[in-house]
Amino acid sequence: MRRLASSHAYVAPPRLFVVALRRIRMSKSRPRHAQKAAGRTVKGGLPLRRAGISALAIAAVAGAGLTGLAAQAEQPETGKNLVSNGTFASSNAGWTGAKNTRLSSADGRGDDRAVRVTSTSHAASTVALWERRTPVENVVAKHTYRATAWVRVEKLGRSVALRLYEKNHRDHVVGTEQAASKPKSTGWKKITADYTARSNASSLDLGILGYGVDRDRGMVIDDVTLVDVTPASTASAAPTATATAKATAKPTAKPSAKSTSEPTTKPSAKATETPTTAPDVAADAAAQTEAAASQPAPTTSASPAAVAPAKTSSPAAPSGWKLAWSDEFNDTTIDRNAWTVENNSTYGDGNKELACLMDRPENIKESDGLLTISARKESSPITCGSHDSRFPNGRSYTSAMMNTKNKMDFEYGRFEIRAKLPTTPGSSKGLWPAFWMRPTSGSLGELDILEVVGTSKNNASEANKVSQTIHYDYVPTYPMQVNVYKTPSGSYADGFHDFAVEWEPGSIKWYVDGNLTYTRTKDTTSWIDKAFSGDFYLRLNMAVGGSWPGSPDADTAFPAKYQVDYVRVYQR
């Protein structure tokens, strides 16, 4: 994104991610979830309470059929427990640990035994615990499944979560629910989540997550259950025939594209990690005033009510990839446990951007199955926080940015977004939507999955180009490498398009609508593994103005809407 790194350097505190994964599927392999998700609260804390429990809600693919999470009565659930060896009574049989994971025993809730999960590293690190494949009965459409787990943290300040998600026979996630809590004591804490299945013959994954646990003080897990709690009247009304879900996904085969060893020159000014000169307040104010003056005054009847596009199933993941996390934006509120939304932020000033980044429905919202980021020209200047040195009298433009830092962090994977961009040819100058990644540690490296800049009438044809870029140190020592891919027809504002990157050791590949468009390897980029190792997080935003797109002109249409159908992360 060639952006100025945040001046507020924040090094992620140690995290531990614990997953007790339970897969319900007949004779089908369980995917290895190597995701390093940390459902961390934002700095300062973000306690959410639903139905009387402290909870974090990560509804990655939430939709019709999700019952939400709720605090359940303490009575034991009736019905068959679909989890095998959920009591860990005599051993950890059937469970396995991932990298940096140590499994041992601890005292259970009664006189029995429980499983204790810690890290093998001296510093707190990511670990995972999951159950090996166990054939069990398939889920039934419209049946409600209740997952419960008892968890005890050995150090306060650690959060725990319980997740359920449903996959159809093609391994497509069709629904999910997650509940979480930050215990106020080191005693046993019960976590409960309900999920209503959307189809027959699907699998249901159950996971217990935790983070912030160190080497010597881990988490103890006991009495994991998954029970069909569907009332008899509902169960009898449910269809008995097993339906085979029909996929409308595109073929997974992707045509091979030749990557060039020399990067294409991108027409943009370069932002440095640290500003070298003081901001020119007078020049900036004049630029914004001139740009704003050229815009027609906003009216409430300028655009008709938005109609959400029909949701489509995702393309099947390439062979060898498994879904690790996603946000389908099917709820009515942004998942604050996965995303942090900037508010009254001047982030982007290093690129001479003009908008104040706001956390309000006018600029960012989730509804009708979409996330919508709206860039606006305000009828009167908006004061952007209390330290806006560039525009002390307020800004004429507002927009939004959100990120997953310290909440959903990943090392390697396939990162995919389906979006409709507001870069209509000839009427979008000054708009700059993007989807990109930065290191969680705050170190060097940047991976731009998509960047498109809007155009004026004079260069309307440029709106059908997407830039795919990697950066290392933001200076000529390691020049950025970029590919500009042109859509075969139309523009990215005509409808929804899929943008993806596959990041693996020594290799990064970009895709647009399933087509391989650009490849970087150690042969083309000697510094690729230096720049791209360790945890990275996602950024999703739309800038207004800046060194690259320039200021909006009289033809730029506001409000401009960047609509996102989903964000998905796959891992090996």
Backbone torsions as a table, in degrees:
resi	resn	phi	psi	omega
1	MET	NA	-4.2	179.8
2	ARG	47.7	48.4	-176.0
3	ARG	-109.0	156.4	172.9
4	LEU	-66.8	128.2	177.2
5	ALA	-66.1	149.8	-179.0
6	SER	-55.3	135.1	179.7
7	SER	-73.9	-15.3	178.4
8	HIS	-93.5	83.4	-177.1
9	ALA	-62.5	127.5	-178.0
10	TYR	-134.2	111.4	179.6
11	VAL	-89.2	128.4	-176.0
12	ALA	-60.8	133.7	173.6
13	PRO	-69.0	161.5	-179.4
14	PRO	-57.1	144.2	-178.6
15	ARG	-129.8	153.0	170.4
16	LEU	-134.6	130.1	-179.8
17	PHE	-115.7	115.1	-176.9
18	VAL	-112.3	126.4	179.5
19	VAL	-124.6	119.7	170.8
20	ALA	-103.3	100.0	-168.0
21	LEU	-99.6	128.4	179.0
22	ARG	-121.5	124.9	-177.8
23	ARG	-111.6	127.9	176.1
24	ILE	-107.5	103.0	-179.1
25	ARG	-160.5	139.6	179.2
26	MET	-80.6	121.6	175.3
27	SER	38.6	50.4	176.5
28	LYS	-132.8	139.6	-175.7
29	SER	-69.4	144.7	176.6
30	ARG	-85.5	131.7	178.2
31	PRO	-71.2	147.0	175.0
32	ARG	-84.6	114.7	179.6
33	HIS	-91.2	101.2	-179.1
34	ALA	-95.5	10.7	-177.9
35	GLN	-58.9	139.0	178.9
36	LYS	-103.7	61.9	-177.3
37	ALA	-82.7	133.6	174.6
38	ALA	-124.1	105.1	-177.1
39	GLY	-75.1	57.5	-172.1
40	ARG	-79.4	143.6	172.3
41	THR	-72.7	157.9	-179.5
42	VAL	-69.1	158.2	179.5
43	LYS	-55.0	125.9	-175.6
44	GLY	101.1	-13.6	175.2
45	GLY	91.7	144.7	176.5
46	LEU	-142.1	69.7	-178.5
47	PRO	-71.6	130.8	175.0
48	LEU	-114.6	138.2	-179.6
49	ARG	-124.9	126.6	176.4
50	ARG	-129.6	127.9	175.5
51	ALA	51.6	37.9	170.5
52	GLY	88.2	4.8	176.1
53	ILE	-124.0	150.3	174.8
54	SER	-75.0	119.3	-171.7
55	ALA	-140.9	147.5	169.3
56	LEU	-110.4	133.4	-177.5
57	ALA	-113.7	112.9	175.2
58	ILE	-110.3	96.2	-179.2
59	ALA	-99.5	79.1	-172.6
60	ALA	-62.1	-37.2	179.8
61	VAL	-134.0	37.1	-172.9
62	ALA	-62.2	143.4	178.5
63	GLY	-164.9	-161.5	178.8
64	ALA	-57.5	136.6	179.5
65	GLY	102.6	-9.7	177.5
66	LEU	-84.7	131.0	-178.2
67	THR	-94.1	-5.1	-178.2
68	GLY	81.3	-177.4	-180.0
69	LEU	-114.5	150.6	-177.8
70	ALA	-153.6	155.4	174.9
71	ALA	-77.5	124.4	-176.6
72	GLN	-99.6	159.8	176.2
73	ALA	-63.4	156.8	-174.6
74	GLU	-81.3	-2.3	179.2
75	GLN	-65.4	144.0	177.4
76	PRO	-63.5	144.3	179.5
77	GLU	-74.4	145.6	176.3
78	THR	-92.7	160.5	180.0
79	GLY	102.7	171.7	-175.5
80	LYS	-73.8	132.1	175.1
81	ASN	-80.3	119.0	-176.5
82	LEU	-82.7	-4.9	177.8
83	VAL	-90.9	133.7	178.8
84	SER	-91.8	130.4	179.9
85	ASN	55.1	44.6	177.5
86	GLY	-76.6	-9.1	179.5
87	THR	-95.9	-14.6	-179.0
88	PHE	51.8	34.2	-169.1
89	ALA	-60.1	-41.3	-176.9
90	SER	-119.4	-17.1	-178.5
91	SER	-168.2	179.7	174.7
92	ASN	-99.0	22.1	-177.5
93	ALA	-53.6	137.2	179.1
94	GLY	90.3	-4.0	-179.5
95	TRP	-119.5	149.2	-179.8
96	THR	-139.8	152.1	-179.8
97	GLY	-104.6	155.3	178.7
98	ALA	-96.2	-166.6	179.8
99	LYS	-56.6	140.4	177.7
100	ASN	64.7	23.5	-175.6
101	THR	-114.8	133.3	173.2
102	ARG	-120.1	128.0	176.3
103	LEU	-105.8	134.9	176.9
104	SER	-147.6	-173.7	-178.9
105	SER	-109.1	158.9	178.0
106	ALA	-152.3	168.5	177.7
107	ASP	-66.7	135.5	179.3
108	GLY	-86.7	-165.5	-176.6
109	ARG	-70.2	-30.6	178.1
110	GLY	-111.2	-128.1	176.1
111	ASP	-95.5	7.8	-174.5
112	ASP	-96.1	-160.2	-171.9
113	ARG	-113.4	154.2	174.9
114	ALA	-136.1	172.9	178.6
115	VAL	-100.8	136.1	177.2
116	ARG	-111.4	133.8	-177.1
117	VAL	-120.5	123.9	177.7
118	THR	-136.3	176.8	180.0
119	SER	-98.2	150.1	175.1
120	THR	-89.0	-8.2	-179.4
121	SER	-85.0	156.3	177.8
122	HIS	-69.7	-33.4	175.3
123	ALA	-99.6	156.3	177.2
124	ALA	-57.3	137.8	-176.4
125	SER	-148.8	172.7	-179.0
126	THR	-75.3	129.5	175.5
127	VAL	-134.3	166.6	179.9
128	ALA	-148.7	144.4	176.8
129	LEU	-131.0	127.9	176.5
130	TRP	-143.8	161.2	178.1
131	GLU	-85.8	141.3	175.7
132	ARG	-67.7	165.1	-178.0
133	ARG	-58.1	131.3	176.9
134	THR	-137.4	114.8	179.9
135	PRO	-65.4	127.6	176.6
136	VAL	-141.5	178.2	-176.7
137	GLU	-69.0	142.9	178.0
138	ASN	-68.2	156.8	176.4
139	VAL	-71.5	161.3	-179.0
140	VAL	-117.8	132.6	-179.0
141	ALA	-55.7	138.7	178.1
142	LYS	72.0	2.1	174.2
143	HIS	-84.8	142.8	178.8
144	THR	-99.5	128.8	-179.6
145	TYR	-112.1	129.4	-179.0
146	ARG	-110.2	121.7	176.6
147	ALA	-102.9	136.9	175.1
148	THR	-134.8	151.0	175.5
149	ALA	-153.6	143.8	175.0
150	TRP	-104.0	126.3	-176.5
151	VAL	-131.0	139.5	176.8
152	ARG	-127.1	121.2	176.1
153	VAL	-88.0	144.3	-179.3
154	GLU	-94.6	1.6	175.5
155	LYS	-150.1	132.5	-179.0
156	LEU	-65.4	157.2	-179.0
157	GLY	94.1	-3.6	178.6
158	ARG	-92.2	139.7	177.8
159	SER	-106.5	151.8	179.4
160	VAL	-130.6	155.1	-177.7
161	ALA	-149.0	158.2	179.0
162	LEU	-129.9	127.8	-174.4
163	ARG	-125.7	142.4	172.4
164	LEU	-128.2	136.4	169.1
165	TYR	-150.2	147.9	-173.5
166	GLU	-105.0	136.6	175.7
167	LYS	-123.6	140.4	176.1
168	ASN	-83.0	-174.0	-173.4
169	HIS	-69.2	-12.0	176.7
170	ARG	-98.0	11.0	-179.2
171	ASP	67.7	24.4	173.8
172	HIS	-90.5	131.5	176.3
173	VAL	-73.2	128.3	-178.6
174	VAL	-116.4	-6.1	178.7
175	GLY	-176.5	152.8	-179.5
176	THR	-155.6	159.4	173.5
177	GLU	-152.3	145.4	178.5
178	GLN	-144.3	139.6	175.1
179	ALA	-125.6	146.8	-179.6
180	ALA	-149.4	162.8	-177.8
181	SER	-151.6	151.3	174.1
182	LYS	-112.2	95.8	-174.3
183	PRO	-57.1	143.3	178.9
184	LYS	-96.3	2.5	176.6
185	SER	-147.8	173.1	178.1
186	THR	-94.0	13.7	176.3
187	GLY	-81.9	178.6	-178.4
188	TRP	-69.9	138.8	179.7
189	LYS	-127.5	127.7	177.5
190	LYS	-93.8	130.8	176.7
191	ILE	-116.9	137.1	-176.4
192	THR	-134.6	138.1	175.1
193	ALA	-141.0	137.4	177.2
194	ASP	-108.9	143.1	177.1
195	TYR	-142.4	134.2	176.9
196	THR	-103.6	120.4	-176.0
197	ALA	-64.8	145.0	-177.3
198	ARG	-99.4	-17.4	-177.5
199	SER	-150.7	163.3	174.4
200	ASN	-82.0	165.5	174.4
201	ALA	58.0	28.0	176.8
202	SER	-102.1	167.0	173.8
203	SER	-103.5	160.1	178.8
204	LEU	-133.9	121.9	179.3
205	ASP	-95.7	141.0	177.1
206	LEU	-126.9	127.1	-179.6
207	GLY	-135.1	147.2	174.0
208	ILE	-112.8	123.7	-174.3
209	LEU	-114.1	149.5	174.1
210	GLY	-155.3	160.8	-179.5
211	TYR	-154.8	161.7	179.4
212	GLY	82.9	10.1	-178.4
213	VAL	-90.1	135.4	-177.3
214	ASP	-96.9	-172.3	-173.3
215	ARG	-62.9	-41.4	-173.0
216	ASP	-95.5	-19.3	-179.7
217	ARG	-126.6	103.7	-173.9
218	GLY	-105.4	-144.9	178.7
219	MET	-126.5	142.9	178.1
220	VAL	-114.1	131.0	-174.6
221	ILE	-122.0	136.9	-178.8
222	ASP	-149.5	157.8	171.4
223	ASP	50.1	60.5	176.4
224	VAL	-85.5	127.0	-178.8
225	THR	-133.3	155.0	171.0
226	LEU	-143.6	116.5	-171.8
227	VAL	-130.7	139.7	172.2
228	ASP	-77.9	111.2	-176.6
229	VAL	-107.5	20.9	-179.2
230	THR	-62.8	127.8	176.5
231	PRO	-58.6	150.9	-177.3
232	ALA	-56.8	-39.0	-178.0
233	SER	-64.7	-39.2	178.9
234	THR	-70.9	-41.1	-178.5
235	ALA	-62.2	-39.6	-178.7
236	SER	-69.5	-23.5	-179.8
237	ALA	-85.7	-13.5	-177.4
238	ALA	-70.3	146.3	178.3
239	PRO	-64.5	145.2	-178.4
240	THR	-98.6	-21.7	179.9
241	ALA	-74.2	141.8	178.4
242	THR	-87.5	116.8	-178.4
243	ALA	-93.9	142.5	176.4
244	THR	-95.2	118.8	-178.1
245	ALA	-65.0	136.3	178.4
246	LYS	-97.9	125.6	-179.5
247	ALA	-90.7	139.7	175.0
248	THR	-109.9	20.7	-176.5
249	ALA	-71.2	154.9	176.0
250	LYS	-73.6	159.5	175.7
251	PRO	-59.5	148.8	-178.0
252	THR	-81.8	-19.0	-178.3
253	ALA	-64.8	135.9	-178.7
254	LYS	-121.8	131.4	176.9
255	PRO	-64.4	142.6	-179.2
256	SER	-79.4	137.8	177.3
257	ALA	-117.7	142.2	-179.8
258	LYS	-79.3	127.4	176.7
259	SER	-92.7	144.4	178.3
260	THR	-89.6	145.5	-179.6
261	SER	-77.5	-22.3	179.1
262	GLU	-103.3	131.0	-179.1
263	PRO	-68.3	147.6	175.9
264	THR	-78.0	142.5	179.6
265	THR	-73.9	129.2	178.7
266	LYS	-98.0	132.0	-178.3
267	PRO	-77.4	74.8	179.9
268	SER	-151.1	151.1	174.1
269	ALA	-80.1	150.6	-173.5
270	LYS	-98.3	129.5	174.4
271	ALA	-89.2	139.6	176.9
272	THR	-93.0	160.3	179.9
273	GLU	-63.9	-31.9	179.5
274	THR	-128.0	129.3	-180.0
275	PRO	-61.8	140.7	-179.2
276	THR	-99.4	-15.4	178.8
277	THR	-133.5	157.3	177.9
278	ALA	-70.2	148.4	-179.2
279	PRO	-66.1	141.7	178.0
280	ASP	-86.5	92.3	-174.9
281	VAL	-61.8	-45.4	-177.4
282	ALA	-63.0	-43.9	-179.6
283	ALA	-65.4	-42.5	179.5
284	ASP	-62.7	-45.0	-179.3
285	ALA	-62.9	-40.7	178.8
286	ALA	-64.2	-40.9	179.6
287	ALA	-63.1	-43.2	-178.6
288	GLN	-69.7	-40.4	180.0
289	THR	-62.5	-43.4	179.4
290	GLU	-63.9	-43.3	-179.5
291	ALA	-66.1	-41.8	-179.0
292	ALA	-67.7	-37.9	-178.8
293	ALA	-65.0	-27.8	-178.3
294	SER	-77.6	-8.8	-178.1
295	GLN	-90.2	141.6	173.5
296	PRO	-68.3	149.7	-180.0
297	ALA	-61.9	138.3	-179.6
298	PRO	-68.6	146.2	176.5
299	THR	-127.5	152.9	-177.3
300	THR	-73.3	-15.7	-177.8
301	SER	-107.1	17.7	-174.5
302	ALA	-66.7	-31.4	-176.9
303	SER	-136.6	144.3	178.9
304	PRO	-71.6	166.1	178.2
305	ALA	-61.0	137.4	-177.7
306	ALA	-72.2	141.1	175.9
307	VAL	-114.5	120.5	-176.8
308	ALA	-67.6	138.5	177.5
309	PRO	-70.4	156.2	178.0
310	ALA	-63.6	135.0	179.1
311	LYS	-72.6	141.7	178.4
312	THR	-122.6	155.9	177.9
313	SER	-73.1	153.0	-176.4
314	SER	-78.7	156.7	172.1
315	PRO	-61.5	145.4	178.8
316	ALA	-62.3	141.9	179.2
317	ALA	-64.9	145.4	177.0
318	PRO	-58.2	155.9	-178.7
319	SER	-55.5	132.4	178.0
320	GLY	95.0	-9.7	178.3
321	TRP	-100.0	143.9	176.7
322	LYS	-129.6	141.6	-179.7
323	LEU	-65.0	126.7	178.9
324	ALA	-103.7	-36.2	179.9
325	TRP	-163.3	151.5	174.5
326	SER	-158.5	160.1	169.6
327	ASP	-129.3	114.8	-178.6
328	GLU	-90.5	-6.5	178.4
329	PHE	56.6	42.0	179.6
330	ASN	-96.0	3.1	-179.1
331	ASP	-94.3	-170.1	177.2
332	THR	-110.4	-3.3	177.3
333	THR	-134.9	150.0	178.3
334	ILE	-69.6	137.6	-179.6
335	ASP	-75.6	99.2	-175.7
336	ARG	-73.6	-8.0	177.5
337	ASN	-89.8	-10.6	173.3
338	ALA	-108.4	-29.8	-172.9
339	TRP	-125.2	143.0	167.6
340	THR	-109.5	127.3	-179.4
341	VAL	-101.7	126.1	177.7
342	GLU	-64.5	143.9	178.5
343	ASN	-138.6	132.8	-176.4
344	ASN	49.9	42.9	-174.1
345	SER	-103.5	139.5	175.2
346	THR	-103.9	19.9	177.8
347	TYR	-53.9	135.3	-177.5
348	GLY	103.6	-3.0	177.9
349	ASP	-62.2	-26.7	177.4
350	GLY	-63.5	-19.7	176.3
351	ASN	-102.4	9.7	-178.4
352	LYS	64.6	29.6	177.7
353	GLU	-70.9	158.8	-169.5
354	LEU	-108.5	-17.7	-170.1
355	ALA	-88.6	148.6	165.7
356	CYS	-87.9	126.8	-178.4
357	LEU	-86.0	120.4	-169.6
358	MET	-119.4	146.8	173.2
359	ASP	-107.5	82.4	-179.9
360	ARG	-154.2	154.7	-175.1
361	PRO	-57.8	-28.8	179.8
362	GLU	-63.7	-25.2	-177.1
363	ASN	-111.1	-26.0	-179.8
364	ILE	-153.7	129.6	-179.8
365	LYS	-157.6	160.9	176.4
366	GLU	-120.8	119.6	179.8
367	SER	-165.5	156.8	176.7
368	ASP	54.5	33.6	176.8
369	GLY	76.4	15.3	-177.7
370	LEU	-136.5	150.2	163.4
371	LEU	-95.2	130.0	180.0
372	THR	-122.9	120.6	172.2
373	ILE	-103.6	122.6	-174.8
374	SER	-114.8	123.7	170.9
375	ALA	-90.3	132.8	-173.8
376	ARG	-128.1	148.2	166.5
377	LYS	-100.3	116.3	-174.5
378	GLU	-80.4	146.6	179.4
379	SER	-70.9	-24.6	173.9
380	SER	-141.9	150.8	-175.3
381	PRO	-56.5	144.1	178.5
382	ILE	-104.7	125.8	175.7
383	THR	-72.9	124.8	-174.5
384	CYS	-104.2	86.4	-179.2
385	GLY	71.7	-165.9	-175.5
386	SER	-109.1	3.6	-176.9
387	HIS	-135.9	45.3	-179.9
388	ASP	-90.1	90.4	-175.5
389	SER	-71.2	-26.9	-178.6
390	ARG	-75.8	-40.3	-176.8
391	PHE	-130.6	70.1	-177.5
392	PRO	-62.1	-20.8	-179.8
393	ASN	-95.7	8.3	177.2
394	GLY	107.7	161.7	-178.1
395	ARG	-112.4	145.1	-177.9
396	SER	-86.6	-12.3	-178.7
397	TYR	-125.2	146.8	174.8
398	THR	-133.2	152.7	176.4
399	SER	-156.6	-157.0	-176.6
400	ALA	-151.1	155.5	174.5
401	MET	-146.6	141.0	172.6
402	MET	-139.8	157.7	-177.5
403	ASN	-147.2	167.1	-177.7
404	THR	-109.4	18.9	-174.1
405	LYS	-56.8	131.3	179.7
406	ASN	64.1	11.5	177.8
407	LYS	-123.0	-49.6	175.1
408	MET	-131.8	95.2	-177.4
409	ASP	-117.9	142.5	-173.1
410	PHE	-139.5	143.3	167.4
411	GLU	-113.7	110.1	-178.3
412	TYR	74.3	155.0	178.2
413	GLY	144.4	-179.2	173.7
414	ARG	-107.7	123.8	-175.4
415	PHE	-116.4	123.3	-168.2
416	GLU	-134.1	141.1	176.2
417	ILE	-135.9	142.7	172.9
418	ARG	-116.7	118.8	-171.0
419	ALA	-148.7	156.7	171.6
420	LYS	-114.7	124.1	-173.5
421	LEU	-96.2	153.0	-177.5
422	PRO	-89.5	17.3	-173.5
423	THR	-87.3	58.5	177.6
424	THR	-61.3	127.3	-176.8
425	PRO	-55.2	128.2	174.7
426	GLY	87.3	-12.9	-177.7
427	SER	-136.0	35.4	-176.3
428	SER	-141.2	18.6	-179.1
429	LYS	-57.6	137.1	178.8
430	GLY	93.1	-6.8	179.1
431	LEU	-93.9	145.0	-173.0
432	TRP	-148.2	75.4	177.0
433	PRO	-76.3	147.8	-177.2
434	ALA	-154.6	158.1	172.8
435	PHE	-139.7	117.9	-169.5
436	TRP	-153.0	175.1	-174.4
437	MET	-136.4	146.4	177.2
438	ARG	-137.6	157.6	-179.7
439	PRO	-68.0	136.3	179.0
440	THR	-62.8	-31.5	-177.8
441	SER	-72.5	-12.7	-177.0
442	GLY	86.5	7.0	-179.6
443	SER	-80.0	-170.0	-176.6
444	LEU	-78.6	160.3	179.6
445	GLY	118.6	135.8	177.5
446	GLU	-152.1	134.4	-179.4
447	LEU	-122.8	110.4	-179.0
448	ASP	-96.4	113.2	-179.0
449	ILE	-80.5	-42.2	174.1
450	LEU	-149.6	139.1	169.1
451	GLU	-144.5	129.1	176.2
452	VAL	-134.3	134.6	177.5
453	VAL	-108.0	144.2	179.6
454	GLY	-73.4	170.1	-173.4
455	THR	-134.4	158.7	172.6
456	SER	-95.6	-179.9	179.3
457	LYS	-64.6	-24.8	-177.3
458	ASN	-76.2	-21.5	-179.5
459	ASN	-137.7	42.1	-174.6
460	ALA	-57.0	-29.7	-176.0
461	SER	-68.3	-17.7	-179.2
462	GLU	-72.2	-14.4	-176.4
463	ALA	-71.3	-11.4	-179.5
464	ASN	-98.0	22.7	-179.3
465	LYS	-118.6	137.1	176.4
466	VAL	-117.1	135.6	179.2
467	SER	-98.1	134.6	-179.1
468	GLN	-124.1	115.8	-163.7
469	THR	-137.5	149.6	167.0
470	ILE	-127.4	141.9	177.2
471	HIS	-125.7	154.3	172.2
472	TYR	-117.4	-77.0	-172.5
473	ASP	-108.2	3.9	175.7
474	TYR	65.4	12.6	175.5
475	VAL	-132.1	168.7	-173.9
476	PRO	-62.8	-9.4	178.3
477	THR	-55.3	-44.6	176.5
478	TYR	-128.9	86.8	-177.0
479	PRO	-59.0	144.7	176.6
480	MET	-60.7	153.9	175.4
481	GLN	-121.0	133.2	-170.8
482	VAL	-143.0	146.6	172.0
483	ASN	-124.0	136.6	176.0
484	VAL	-110.5	114.2	-176.9
485	TYR	-104.9	131.7	-179.4
486	LYS	-102.3	127.8	178.6
487	THR	-64.8	139.6	-175.9
488	PRO	-57.7	-30.7	-179.4
489	SER	-153.3	150.2	177.0
490	GLY	68.0	-152.4	179.7
491	SER	-139.2	172.4	-178.9
492	TYR	-76.8	-0.7	175.0
493	ALA	-93.7	-7.2	-175.9
494	ASP	-74.3	-25.9	-177.3
495	GLY	-176.7	-170.2	-178.4
496	PHE	-82.5	138.7	179.4
497	HIS	-131.7	153.3	179.3
498	ASP	-100.6	129.3	177.0
499	PHE	-124.7	132.1	-176.8
500	ALA	-146.3	156.9	172.1
501	VAL	-136.7	141.3	174.8
502	GLU	-113.2	112.7	-176.4
503	TRP	-109.8	117.6	178.2
504	GLU	-136.2	166.1	178.8
505	PRO	-54.6	122.4	177.7
506	GLY	76.4	8.9	-175.3
507	SER	-157.2	137.2	172.1
508	ILE	-136.9	129.4	-179.4
509	LYS	-127.5	137.8	178.5
510	TRP	-109.3	146.9	178.9
511	TYR	-134.7	145.2	171.1
512	VAL	-129.8	120.7	-178.8
513	ASP	51.9	39.7	176.2
514	GLY	84.8	-3.5	-179.2
515	ASN	-98.5	129.4	175.3
516	LEU	-68.1	122.2	-173.4
517	THR	-115.6	-20.7	-174.6
518	TYR	-162.0	142.7	179.4
519	THR	-139.2	134.7	172.6
520	ARG	-124.4	135.7	179.1
521	THR	-136.5	-177.9	176.4
522	LYS	-62.3	-27.6	179.6
523	ASP	-69.8	-34.1	-179.0
524	THR	-94.8	-23.4	-171.5
525	THR	-141.1	95.5	-174.3
526	SER	-63.2	-25.3	-175.5
527	TRP	-96.8	12.5	-171.5
528	ILE	-60.7	-41.2	-178.7
529	ASP	-79.7	-22.6	174.6
530	LYS	-69.5	-40.7	-178.0
531	ALA	-79.7	-32.1	-171.0
532	PHE	-122.2	81.6	171.3
533	SER	-151.8	153.9	-174.5
534	GLY	86.3	177.9	-176.4
535	ASP	-71.9	136.9	171.2
536	PHE	-121.6	157.0	176.9
537	TYR	-124.1	167.4	-174.8
538	LEU	-96.8	145.6	172.7
539	ARG	-128.3	138.6	-178.2
540	LEU	-136.8	119.5	-174.7
541	ASN	-160.6	169.6	169.9
542	MET	-135.7	117.0	177.0
543	ALA	-87.2	156.5	172.5
544	VAL	-122.5	123.8	-178.4
545	GLY	74.0	-176.5	-180.0
546	GLY	127.0	172.8	-175.4
547	SER	-60.7	-34.4	-177.2
548	TRP	-86.0	-58.7	-175.4
549	PRO	-77.3	-19.1	-174.8
550	GLY	77.2	178.9	-178.2
551	SER	-81.5	153.9	174.4
552	PRO	-59.6	154.0	175.8
553	ASP	-117.6	-172.4	-175.0
554	ALA	-64.3	-20.2	-177.8
555	ASP	-94.6	-7.4	-179.6
556	THR	-66.0	126.5	-176.1
557	ALA	-89.5	125.9	175.5
558	PHE	-124.0	148.8	-5.8
559	PRO	-70.0	145.1	179.2
560	ALA	-103.6	128.5	-171.5
561	LYS	-113.2	122.6	174.5
562	TYR	-99.8	107.0	-173.4
563	GLN	-105.8	129.9	-176.8
564	VAL	-119.6	124.0	178.8
565	ASP	-79.2	-45.3	178.3
566	TYR	-161.1	161.9	167.3
567	VAL	-126.8	128.2	-176.7
568	ARG	-132.7	143.8	178.3
569	VAL	-125.0	125.1	176.5
570	TYR	-112.7	149.1	173.7
571	GLN	-138.0	162.8	-179.1
572	ARG	-69.4	NA	NA
